[in-house]
Amino acid sequence: MIIIIIIIIMIMIMMMMMMMMMMMMMMMMMMMVMMISIMMVMMMISIMMVMMMISMMVMTMMMMMMVMNDGCHQLYDSVIANLLDSETRGLISKAIEEYLQLTCLNFVPWEPHHVDYILFTRSAV
């Protein structure tokens, strides 16, 4: 009878050990899943940071191209035709100055090789 009790106790101990091992394995698997998730989040954050840095570099390069040759605040009176009366010239000058303050547009006198230009005239076109 004692042998049977000892065998039963040993079987119970072995079952408990197996359960503990299974629980430890499950915990390890959960930890691995958590670590993988954290690594994926970190990778996504680093990719987003790289994308932001690239977009900032592109924006900086675009702004530098716009400002090249000190083109940001050059306004020539010859852009505004002398045919316009002084009040109209003043309004146009004021509008152009606002654009110069808020943007990086460059207004220069028209030359024959220019393809894109703004033409100020008395009558509506």
C-alpha positions in Angstrom: 0.0 0.0 0.0 2.8 2.4 0.8 4.4 1.7 -2.6 1.1 2.7 -4.3 0.9 5.9 -2.3 4.5 6.7 -3.2 3.9 6.0 -6.9 0.8 8.2 -6.8 2.7 11.0 -5.1 5.5 10.7 -7.7 3.1 10.8 -10.5 1.4 13.9 -9.0 4.8 15.6 -8.6 5.7 14.8 -12.2 2.4 16.1 -13.4 2.9 19.3 -11.4 6.4 19.7 -12.9 5.1 19.2 -16.4 2.4 21.8 -15.8 5.0 24.2 -14.5 7.2 23.6 -17.5 4.2 24.2 -19.8 3.4 27.4 -18.0 7.0 28.5 -18.3 7.0 27.8 -22.0 3.8 29.7 -22.5 5.2 32.6 -20.6 8.3 32.5 -22.7 6.2 32.5 -25.8 4.2 35.4 -24.6 7.4 37.3 -23.8 8.7 36.6 -27.3 5.5 37.8 -28.9 5.7 41.0 -26.8 9.3 41.5 -27.8 8.5 41.0 -31.5 5.6 43.5 -31.2 7.8 46.1 -29.5 10.5 45.6 -32.1 7.9 46.1 -34.9 6.6 49.3 -33.2 10.2 50.6 -32.9 10.9 49.8 -36.6 7.7 51.6 -37.6 8.7 54.6 -35.5 12.2 54.7 -37.0 10.8 54.4 -40.6 8.5 57.3 -39.9 11.4 59.4 -38.5 13.4 58.6 -41.6 10.5 59.6 -43.8 10.1 62.9 -41.9 13.8 63.6 -42.2 13.7 62.9 -46.0 10.6 65.2 -46.4 12.3 67.9 -44.4 15.4 67.6 -46.5 13.3 67.8 -49.7 11.5 70.9 -48.4 14.8 72.5 -47.4 16.2 71.9 -50.9 13.1 73.3 -52.5 13.3 76.4 -50.4 17.0 76.8 -51.2 16.3 76.5 -54.9 13.6 79.2 -54.5 15.9 81.5 -52.6 19.0 81.0 -54.9 20.7 84.2 -56.0 19.0 86.2 -53.2 15.7 86.0 -55.1 13.4 86.2 -52.2 12.9 89.9 -51.8 13.6 91.4 -55.2 10.8 93.7 -56.4 11.5 95.8 -59.4 9.2 98.8 -60.2 9.6 98.1 -63.9 7.4 95.0 -63.4 4.5 97.3 -62.8 3.8 99.1 -66.1 4.2 102.9 -66.0 0.9 103.2 -67.9 -1.1 102.5 -64.7 -2.2 105.3 -62.5 -0.5 105.7 -59.1 -3.3 104.3 -57.1 -3.4 101.1 -59.1 0.4 100.8 -59.0 0.2 101.3 -55.2 -2.3 98.5 -54.9 -0.3 96.1 -57.1 2.9 97.0 -55.2 1.2 96.3 -51.9 -0.1 92.9 -53.1 3.4 92.0 -54.4 5.0 93.0 -51.1 2.6 90.8 -49.2 3.5 87.9 -51.5 7.2 88.6 -50.9 6.7 88.6 -47.1 4.5 85.4 -47.0 6.2 83.4 -49.8 9.4 83.1 -51.5 8.3 84.4 -54.9 10.7 86.4 -57.0 9.4 89.2 -59.2 11.9 90.3 -61.8 11.5 92.4 -65.0 10.2 90.5 -68.0 12.7 89.4 -70.6 11.9 87.9 -74.0 13.2 84.4 -73.0 10.8 84.2 -70.0 8.0 81.7 -70.6 6.0 82.3 -67.4 5.2 85.9 -66.4 2.5 88.2 -65.0 1.3 91.0 -67.3 -0.2 94.1 -65.6 -2.4 96.1 -68.0 -5.2 98.7 -67.8 -7.9 96.6 -69.3 -9.1 93.1 -68.3 -7.8 90.4 -70.6 
